[in-house]
Amino acid sequence: MEKKLLNSPQHSDENADAVVAEMFLNNVLLEFKREKIRKEIDQTLQDGNKDLFLKLTDELKKIS
């Protein structure tokens, strides 16, 4: 049976891949949230809902 050391290059490569994958997924999720809020903001403008517009623009500022 093959033993793997904690500091082996294979372990580092796996960690690096996991970090990159997590960063990618976080970025995709954040962009999805931004786009959803932008669409909701557009709808509030059409509806004339100032209170919801202000709430959504504040939320968009926080995640941008």
PDB file of N, CA, C and O in Angstrom, chain B, residues numbered from 101:
ATOM      1  N   MET B 101       0.838  -1.172   0.000  1.00  0.00           N
ATOM      2  CA  MET B 101       0.000   0.000   0.000  1.00  0.00           C
ATOM      3  C   MET B 101       0.889   1.242   0.000  1.00  0.00           C
ATOM      4  O   MET B 101       1.885   1.304   0.721  1.00  0.00           O
ATOM      5  N   GLU B 102       0.518   2.231  -0.816  1.00  0.00           N
ATOM      6  CA  GLU B 102       1.308   3.446  -0.947  1.00  0.00           C
ATOM      7  C   GLU B 102       0.925   4.439   0.144  1.00  0.00           C
ATOM      8  O   GLU B 102      -0.256   4.685   0.387  1.00  0.00           O
ATOM      9  N   LYS B 103       1.933   5.004   0.797  1.00  0.00           N
ATOM     10  CA  LYS B 103       1.685   6.017   1.818  1.00  0.00           C
ATOM     11  C   LYS B 103       1.905   7.388   1.208  1.00  0.00           C
ATOM     12  O   LYS B 103       2.870   7.601   0.473  1.00  0.00           O
ATOM     13  N   LYS B 104       1.017   8.311   1.509  1.00  0.00           N
ATOM     14  CA  LYS B 104       1.165   9.681   1.025  1.00  0.00           C
ATOM     15  C   LYS B 104       1.541  10.574   2.193  1.00  0.00           C
ATOM     16  O   LYS B 104       0.955  10.489   3.272  1.00  0.00           O
ATOM     17  N   LEU B 105       2.515  11.422   1.966  1.00  0.00           N
ATOM     18  CA  LEU B 105       2.938  12.371   2.978  1.00  0.00           C
ATOM     19  C   LEU B 105       2.080  13.619   2.886  1.00  0.00           C
ATOM     20  O   LEU B 105       1.609  13.980   1.807  1.00  0.00           O
ATOM     21  N   LEU B 106       1.878  14.273   4.013  1.00  0.00           N
ATOM     22  CA  LEU B 106       1.062  15.487   4.018  1.00  0.00           C
ATOM     23  C   LEU B 106       1.646  16.597   3.172  1.00  0.00           C
ATOM     24  O   LEU B 106       0.900  17.382   2.587  1.00  0.00           O
ATOM     25  N   ASN B 107       2.944  16.679   3.095  1.00  0.00           N
ATOM     26  CA  ASN B 107       3.592  17.756   2.346  1.00  0.00           C
ATOM     27  C   ASN B 107       3.969  17.350   0.931  1.00  0.00           C
ATOM     28  O   ASN B 107       4.780  18.020   0.292  1.00  0.00           O
ATOM     29  N   SER B 108       3.404  16.284   0.443  1.00  0.00           N
ATOM     30  CA  SER B 108       3.746  15.840  -0.899  1.00  0.00           C
ATOM     31  C   SER B 108       3.139  16.787  -1.935  1.00  0.00           C
ATOM     32  O   SER B 108       2.121  17.427  -1.673  1.00  0.00           O
ATOM     33  N   PRO B 109       3.761  16.875  -3.104  1.00  0.00           N
ATOM     34  CA  PRO B 109       3.226  17.750  -4.158  1.00  0.00           C
ATOM     35  C   PRO B 109       1.794  17.397  -4.556  1.00  0.00           C
ATOM     36  O   PRO B 109       1.018  18.284  -4.910  1.00  0.00           O
ATOM     37  N   GLN B 110       1.439  16.134  -4.505  1.00  0.00           N
ATOM     38  CA  GLN B 110       0.081  15.740  -4.863  1.00  0.00           C
ATOM     39  C   GLN B 110      -0.930  16.402  -3.941  1.00  0.00           C
ATOM     40  O   GLN B 110      -1.967  16.883  -4.398  1.00  0.00           O
ATOM     41  N   HIS B 111      -0.642  16.431  -2.672  1.00  0.00           N
ATOM     42  CA  HIS B 111      -1.545  17.040  -1.701  1.00  0.00           C
ATOM     43  C   HIS B 111      -1.678  18.538  -1.965  1.00  0.00           C
ATOM     44  O   HIS B 111      -2.777  19.089  -1.906  1.00  0.00           O
ATOM     45  N   SER B 112      -0.567  19.184  -2.253  1.00  0.00           N
ATOM     46  CA  SER B 112      -0.588  20.621  -2.539  1.00  0.00           C
ATOM     47  C   SER B 112      -1.394  20.912  -3.794  1.00  0.00           C
ATOM     48  O   SER B 112      -2.158  21.876  -3.829  1.00  0.00           O
ATOM     49  N   ASP B 113      -1.236  20.094  -4.818  1.00  0.00           N
ATOM     50  CA  ASP B 113      -1.981  20.281  -6.058  1.00  0.00           C
ATOM     51  C   ASP B 113      -3.482  20.114  -5.825  1.00  0.00           C
ATOM     52  O   ASP B 113      -4.289  20.857  -6.384  1.00  0.00           O
ATOM     53  N   GLU B 114      -3.845  19.150  -5.010  1.00  0.00           N
ATOM     54  CA  GLU B 114      -5.257  18.932  -4.715  1.00  0.00           C
ATOM     55  C   GLU B 114      -5.831  20.123  -3.953  1.00  0.00           C
ATOM     56  O   GLU B 114      -6.949  20.554  -4.235  1.00  0.00           O
ATOM     57  N   ASN B 115      -5.086  20.653  -2.999  1.00  0.00           N
ATOM     58  CA  ASN B 115      -5.530  21.826  -2.243  1.00  0.00           C
ATOM     59  C   ASN B 115      -5.655  23.034  -3.146  1.00  0.00           C
ATOM     60  O   ASN B 115      -6.622  23.788  -3.048  1.00  0.00           O
ATOM     61  N   ALA B 116      -4.683  23.224  -4.027  1.00  0.00           N
ATOM     62  CA  ALA B 116      -4.720  24.359  -4.943  1.00  0.00           C
ATOM     63  C   ALA B 116      -5.923  24.253  -5.867  1.00  0.00           C
ATOM     64  O   ALA B 116      -6.601  25.250  -6.114  1.00  0.00           O
ATOM     65  N   ASP B 117      -6.193  23.072  -6.374  1.00  0.00           N
ATOM     66  CA  ASP B 117      -7.358  22.865  -7.238  1.00  0.00           C
ATOM     67  C   ASP B 117      -8.648  23.163  -6.494  1.00  0.00           C
ATOM     68  O   ASP B 117      -9.561  23.778  -7.044  1.00  0.00           O
ATOM     69  N   ALA B 118      -8.722  22.731  -5.255  1.00  0.00           N
ATOM     70  CA  ALA B 118      -9.922  22.974  -4.452  1.00  0.00           C
ATOM     71  C   ALA B 118     -10.107  24.466  -4.191  1.00  0.00           C
ATOM     72  O   ALA B 118     -11.229  24.970  -4.230  1.00  0.00           O
ATOM     73  N   VAL B 119      -9.021  25.167  -3.927  1.00  0.00           N
ATOM     74  CA  VAL B 119      -9.095  26.613  -3.677  1.00  0.00           C
ATOM     75  C   VAL B 119      -9.544  27.333  -4.936  1.00  0.00           C
ATOM     76  O   VAL B 119     -10.404  28.212  -4.872  1.00  0.00           O
ATOM     77  N   VAL B 120      -8.981  26.979  -6.065  1.00  0.00           N
ATOM     78  CA  VAL B 120      -9.368  27.609  -7.346  1.00  0.00           C
ATOM     79  C   VAL B 120     -10.826  27.318  -7.653  1.00  0.00           C
ATOM     80  O   VAL B 120     -11.555  28.214  -8.080  1.00  0.00           O
ATOM     81  N   ALA B 121     -11.263  26.095  -7.448  1.00  0.00           N
ATOM     82  CA  ALA B 121     -12.655  25.737  -7.704  1.00  0.00           C
ATOM     83  C   ALA B 121     -13.598  26.514  -6.797  1.00  0.00           C
ATOM     84  O   ALA B 121     -14.647  26.982  -7.239  1.00  0.00           O
ATOM     85  N   GLU B 122     -13.225  26.649  -5.532  1.00  0.00           N
ATOM     86  CA  GLU B 122     -14.061  27.401  -4.597  1.00  0.00           C
ATOM     87  C   GLU B 122     -14.124  28.882  -4.983  1.00  0.00           C
ATOM     88  O   GLU B 122     -15.188  29.497  -4.919  1.00  0.00           O
ATOM     89  N   MET B 123     -12.994  29.444  -5.379  1.00  0.00           N
ATOM     90  CA  MET B 123     -12.970  30.846  -5.805  1.00  0.00           C
ATOM     91  C   MET B 123     -13.853  31.044  -7.045  1.00  0.00           C
ATOM     92  O   MET B 123     -14.598  32.020  -7.132  1.00  0.00           O
ATOM     93  N   PHE B 124     -13.763  30.126  -7.985  1.00  0.00           N
ATOM     94  CA  PHE B 124     -14.567  30.203  -9.197  1.00  0.00           C
ATOM     95  C   PHE B 124     -16.058  30.147  -8.865  1.00  0.00           C
ATOM     96  O   PHE B 124     -16.841  30.954  -9.367  1.00  0.00           O
ATOM     97  N   LEU B 125     -16.443  29.201  -8.025  1.00  0.00           N
ATOM     98  CA  LEU B 125     -17.852  29.060  -7.652  1.00  0.00           C
ATOM     99  C   LEU B 125     -18.360  30.283  -6.893  1.00  0.00           C
ATOM    100  O   LEU B 125     -19.482  30.735  -7.120  1.00  0.00           O
ATOM    101  N   ASN B 126     -17.541  30.817  -5.998  1.00  0.00           N
ATOM    102  CA  ASN B 126     -17.934  32.024  -5.276  1.00  0.00           C
ATOM    103  C   ASN B 126     -18.132  33.195  -6.222  1.00  0.00           C
ATOM    104  O   ASN B 126     -19.064  33.983  -6.058  1.00  0.00           O
ATOM    105  N   ASN B 127     -17.256  33.310  -7.212  1.00  0.00           N
ATOM    106  CA  ASN B 127     -17.366  34.385  -8.188  1.00  0.00           C
ATOM    107  C   ASN B 127     -18.637  34.236  -9.029  1.00  0.00           C
ATOM    108  O   ASN B 127     -19.339  35.216  -9.275  1.00  0.00           O
ATOM    109  N   VAL B 128     -18.926  33.022  -9.463  1.00  0.00           N
ATOM    110  CA  VAL B 128     -20.131  32.766 -10.250  1.00  0.00           C
ATOM    111  C   VAL B 128     -21.381  33.074  -9.426  1.00  0.00           C
ATOM    112  O   VAL B 128     -22.319  33.696  -9.924  1.00  0.00           O
ATOM    113  N   LEU B 129     -21.393  32.647  -8.191  1.00  0.00           N
ATOM    114  CA  LEU B 129     -22.532  32.899  -7.314  1.00  0.00           C
ATOM    115  C   LEU B 129     -22.728  34.390  -7.071  1.00  0.00           C
ATOM    116  O   LEU B 129     -23.858  34.879  -7.085  1.00  0.00           O
ATOM    117  N   LEU B 130     -21.648  35.105  -6.851  1.00  0.00           N
ATOM    118  CA  LEU B 130     -21.723  36.547  -6.621  1.00  0.00           C
ATOM    119  C   LEU B 130     -22.259  37.265  -7.861  1.00  0.00           C
ATOM    120  O   LEU B 130     -23.089  38.167  -7.746  1.00  0.00           O
ATOM    121  N   GLU B 131     -21.793  36.873  -9.031  1.00  0.00           N
ATOM    122  CA  GLU B 131     -22.277  37.504 -10.269  1.00  0.00           C
ATOM    123  C   GLU B 131     -23.755  37.183 -10.500  1.00  0.00           C
ATOM    124  O   GLU B 131     -24.508  38.024 -10.991  1.00  0.00           O
ATOM    125  N   PHE B 132     -24.166  35.965 -10.144  1.00  0.00           N
ATOM    126  CA  PHE B 132     -25.578  35.596 -10.257  1.00  0.00           C
ATOM    127  C   PHE B 132     -26.440  36.483  -9.351  1.00  0.00           C
ATOM    128  O   PHE B 132     -27.495  36.967  -9.762  1.00  0.00           O
ATOM    129  N   LYS B 133     -25.974  36.688  -8.111  1.00  0.00           N
ATOM    130  CA  LYS B 133     -26.711  37.542  -7.171  1.00  0.00           C
ATOM    131  C   LYS B 133     -26.794  38.974  -7.681  1.00  0.00           C
ATOM    132  O   LYS B 133     -27.844  39.610  -7.594  1.00  0.00           O
ATOM    133  N   ARG B 134     -25.678  39.482  -8.216  1.00  0.00           N
ATOM    134  CA  ARG B 134     -25.674  40.850  -8.753  1.00  0.00           C
ATOM    135  C   ARG B 134     -26.682  40.998  -9.882  1.00  0.00           C
ATOM    136  O   ARG B 134     -27.449  41.961  -9.918  1.00  0.00           O
ATOM    137  N   GLU B 135     -26.677  40.053 -10.791  1.00  0.00           N
ATOM    138  CA  GLU B 135     -27.588  40.121 -11.936  1.00  0.00           C
ATOM    139  C   GLU B 135     -29.046  40.027 -11.490  1.00  0.00           C
ATOM    140  O   GLU B 135     -29.909  40.722 -12.025  1.00  0.00           O
ATOM    141  N   LYS B 136     -29.313  39.175 -10.520  1.00  0.00           N
ATOM    142  CA  LYS B 136     -30.675  39.047  -9.994  1.00  0.00           C
ATOM    143  C   LYS B 136     -31.142  40.363  -9.376  1.00  0.00           C
ATOM    144  O   LYS B 136     -32.272  40.796  -9.601  1.00  0.00           O
ATOM    145  N   ILE B 137     -30.268  40.994  -8.599  1.00  0.00           N
ATOM    146  CA  ILE B 137     -30.622  42.270  -7.973  1.00  0.00           C
ATOM    147  C   ILE B 137     -30.815  43.344  -9.031  1.00  0.00           C
ATOM    148  O   ILE B 137     -31.729  44.162  -8.922  1.00  0.00           O
ATOM    149  N   ARG B 138     -29.963  43.353 -10.056  1.00  0.00           N
ATOM    150  CA  ARG B 138     -30.114  44.343 -11.135  1.00  0.00           C
ATOM    151  C   ARG B 138     -31.474  44.204 -11.821  1.00  0.00           C
ATOM    152  O   ARG B 138     -32.131  45.202 -12.117  1.00  0.00           O
ATOM    153  N   LYS B 139     -31.885  42.980 -12.066  1.00  0.00           N
ATOM    154  CA  LYS B 139     -33.201  42.750 -12.690  1.00  0.00           C
ATOM    155  C   LYS B 139     -34.322  43.214 -11.767  1.00  0.00           C
ATOM    156  O   LYS B 139     -35.301  43.806 -12.219  1.00  0.00           O
ATOM    157  N   GLU B 140     -34.174  42.942 -10.474  1.00  0.00           N
ATOM    158  CA  GLU B 140     -35.184  43.389  -9.512  1.00  0.00           C
ATOM    159  C   GLU B 140     -35.217  44.915  -9.441  1.00  0.00           C
ATOM    160  O   GLU B 140     -36.287  45.509  -9.305  1.00  0.00           O
ATOM    161  N   ILE B 141     -34.056  45.544  -9.531  1.00  0.00           N
ATOM    162  CA  ILE B 141     -33.998  47.006  -9.536  1.00  0.00           C
ATOM    163  C   ILE B 141     -34.716  47.557 -10.761  1.00  0.00           C
ATOM    164  O   ILE B 141     -35.484  48.513 -10.659  1.00  0.00           O
ATOM    165  N   ASP B 142     -34.469  46.957 -11.910  1.00  0.00           N
ATOM    166  CA  ASP B 142     -35.167  47.390 -13.130  1.00  0.00           C
ATOM    167  C   ASP B 142     -36.682  47.298 -12.955  1.00  0.00           C
ATOM    168  O   ASP B 142     -37.426  48.181 -13.382  1.00  0.00           O
ATOM    169  N   GLN B 143     -37.121  46.212 -12.320  1.00  0.00           N
ATOM    170  CA  GLN B 143     -38.556  46.033 -12.113  1.00  0.00           C
ATOM    171  C   GLN B 143     -39.112  47.084 -11.155  1.00  0.00           C
ATOM    172  O   GLN B 143     -40.212  47.597 -11.363  1.00  0.00           O
ATOM    173  N   THR B 144     -38.361  47.401 -10.117  1.00  0.00           N
ATOM    174  CA  THR B 144     -38.836  48.418  -9.170  1.00  0.00           C
ATOM    175  C   THR B 144     -38.939  49.786  -9.837  1.00  0.00           C
ATOM    176  O   THR B 144     -39.821  50.579  -9.509  1.00  0.00           O
ATOM    177  N   LEU B 145     -38.035  50.057 -10.774  1.00  0.00           N
ATOM    178  CA  LEU B 145     -38.111  51.318 -11.513  1.00  0.00           C
ATOM    179  C   LEU B 145     -39.376  51.358 -12.367  1.00  0.00           C
ATOM    180  O   LEU B 145     -40.045  52.389 -12.443  1.00  0.00           O
ATOM    181  N   GLN B 146     -39.698  50.254 -12.998  1.00  0.00           N
ATOM    182  CA  GLN B 146     -40.919  50.185 -13.811  1.00  0.00           C
ATOM    183  C   GLN B 146     -42.159  50.314 -12.935  1.00  0.00           C
ATOM    184  O   GLN B 146     -43.147  50.935 -13.327  1.00  0.00           O
ATOM    185  N   ASP B 147     -42.096  49.720 -11.745  1.00  0.00           N
ATOM    186  CA  ASP B 147     -43.243  49.749 -10.834  1.00  0.00           C
ATOM    187  C   ASP B 147     -43.326  51.045 -10.032  1.00  0.00           C
ATOM    188  O   ASP B 147     -44.368  51.353  -9.453  1.00  0.00           O
ATOM    189  N   GLY B 148     -42.242  51.796  -9.998  1.00  0.00           N
ATOM    190  CA  GLY B 148     -42.215  53.027  -9.212  1.00  0.00           C
ATOM    191  C   GLY B 148     -42.129  52.788  -7.714  1.00  0.00           C
ATOM    192  O   GLY B 148     -42.603  53.604  -6.924  1.00  0.00           O
ATOM    193  N   ASN B 149     -41.528  51.672  -7.322  1.00  0.00           N
ATOM    194  CA  ASN B 149     -41.422  51.306  -5.908  1.00  0.00           C
ATOM    195  C   ASN B 149     -40.100  51.851  -5.339  1.00  0.00           C
ATOM    196  O   ASN B 149     -39.070  51.177  -5.363  1.00  0.00           O
ATOM    197  N   LYS B 150     -40.158  53.067  -4.837  1.00  0.00           N
ATOM    198  CA  LYS B 150     -38.945  53.739  -4.362  1.00  0.00           C
ATOM    199  C   LYS B 150     -38.312  53.039  -3.164  1.00  0.00           C
ATOM    200  O   LYS B 150     -37.089  52.903  -3.107  1.00  0.00           O
ATOM    201  N   ASP B 151     -39.117  52.596  -2.216  1.00  0.00           N
ATOM    202  CA  ASP B 151     -38.580  51.951  -1.015  1.00  0.00           C
ATOM    203  C   ASP B 151     -37.808  50.682  -1.358  1.00  0.00           C
ATOM    204  O   ASP B 151     -36.699  50.471  -0.869  1.00  0.00           O
ATOM    205  N   LEU B 152     -38.397  49.841  -2.198  1.00  0.00           N
ATOM    206  CA  LEU B 152     -37.721  48.603  -2.601  1.00  0.00           C
ATOM    207  C   LEU B 152     -36.496  48.919  -3.451  1.00  0.00           C
ATOM    208  O   LEU B 152     -35.476  48.238  -3.343  1.00  0.00           O
ATOM    209  N   PHE B 153     -36.585  49.939  -4.291  1.00  0.00           N
ATOM    210  CA  PHE B 153     -35.443  50.367  -5.099  1.00  0.00           C
ATOM    211  C   PHE B 153     -34.264  50.737  -4.204  1.00  0.00           C
ATOM    212  O   PHE B 153     -33.139  50.300  -4.447  1.00  0.00           O
ATOM    213  N   LEU B 154     -34.514  51.534  -3.180  1.00  0.00           N
ATOM    214  CA  LEU B 154     -33.451  51.950  -2.278  1.00  0.00           C
ATOM    215  C   LEU B 154     -32.857  50.759  -1.535  1.00  0.00           C
ATOM    216  O   LEU B 154     -31.641  50.679  -1.356  1.00  0.00           O
ATOM    217  N   LYS B 155     -33.703  49.843  -1.107  1.00  0.00           N
ATOM    218  CA  LYS B 155     -33.241  48.651  -0.405  1.00  0.00           C
ATOM    219  C   LYS B 155     -32.350  47.802  -1.316  1.00  0.00           C
ATOM    220  O   LYS B 155     -31.284  47.350  -0.899  1.00  0.00           O
ATOM    221  N   LEU B 156     -32.785  47.590  -2.550  1.00  0.00           N
ATOM    222  CA  LEU B 156     -32.028  46.756  -3.482  1.00  0.00           C
ATOM    223  C   LEU B 156     -30.724  47.407  -3.903  1.00  0.00           C
ATOM    224  O   LEU B 156     -29.707  46.724  -4.025  1.00  0.00           O
ATOM    225  N   THR B 157     -30.733  48.718  -4.130  1.00  0.00           N
ATOM    226  CA  THR B 157     -29.484  49.380  -4.506  1.00  0.00           C
ATOM    227  C   THR B 157     -28.481  49.332  -3.357  1.00  0.00           C
ATOM    228  O   THR B 157     -27.278  49.200  -3.586  1.00  0.00           O
ATOM    229  N   ASP B 158     -28.967  49.438  -2.135  1.00  0.00           N
ATOM    230  CA  ASP B 158     -28.084  49.316  -0.977  1.00  0.00           C
ATOM    231  C   ASP B 158     -27.487  47.899  -0.904  1.00  0.00           C
ATOM    232  O   ASP B 158     -26.299  47.728  -0.634  1.00  0.00           O
ATOM    233  N   GLU B 159     -28.319  46.911  -1.145  1.00  0.00           N
ATOM    234  CA  GLU B 159     -27.860  45.520  -1.141  1.00  0.00           C
ATOM    235  C   GLU B 159     -26.819  45.292  -2.234  1.00  0.00           C
ATOM    236  O   GLU B 159     -25.821  44.606  -2.015  1.00  0.00           O
ATOM    237  N   LEU B 160     -27.055  45.868  -3.405  1.00  0.00           N
ATOM    238  CA  LEU B 160     -26.106  45.728  -4.506  1.00  0.00           C
ATOM    239  C   LEU B 160     -24.767  46.386  -4.160  1.00  0.00           C
ATOM    240  O   LEU B 160     -23.710  45.846  -4.485  1.00  0.00           O
ATOM    241  N   LYS B 161     -24.809  47.525  -3.514  1.00  0.00           N
ATOM    242  CA  LYS B 161     -23.570  48.204  -3.096  1.00  0.00           C
ATOM    243  C   LYS B 161     -22.777  47.326  -2.131  1.00  0.00           C
ATOM    244  O   LYS B 161     -21.550  47.268  -2.205  1.00  0.00           O
ATOM    245  N   LYS B 162     -23.471  46.650  -1.235  1.00  0.00           N
ATOM    246  CA  LYS B 162     -22.794  45.824  -0.231  1.00  0.00           C
ATOM    247  C   LYS B 162     -22.060  44.632  -0.836  1.00  0.00           C
ATOM    248  O   LYS B 162     -21.021  44.219  -0.321  1.00  0.00           O
ATOM    249  N   ILE B 163     -22.588  44.080  -1.918  1.00  0.00           N
ATOM    250  CA  ILE B 163     -21.953  42.887  -2.501  1.00  0.00           C
ATOM    251  C   ILE B 163     -21.038  43.227  -3.666  1.00  0.00           C
ATOM    252  O   ILE B 163     -20.393  42.341  -4.226  1.00  0.00           O
ATOM    253  N   SER B 164     -20.977  44.487  -4.034  1.00  0.00           N
ATOM    254  CA  SER B 164     -20.096  44.872  -5.159  1.00  0.00           C
ATOM    255  C   SER B 164     -18.741  45.310  -4.689  1.00  0.00           C
ATOM    256  O   SER B 164     -17.889  45.664  -5.504  1.00  0.00           O
TER     257      SER B 164
END
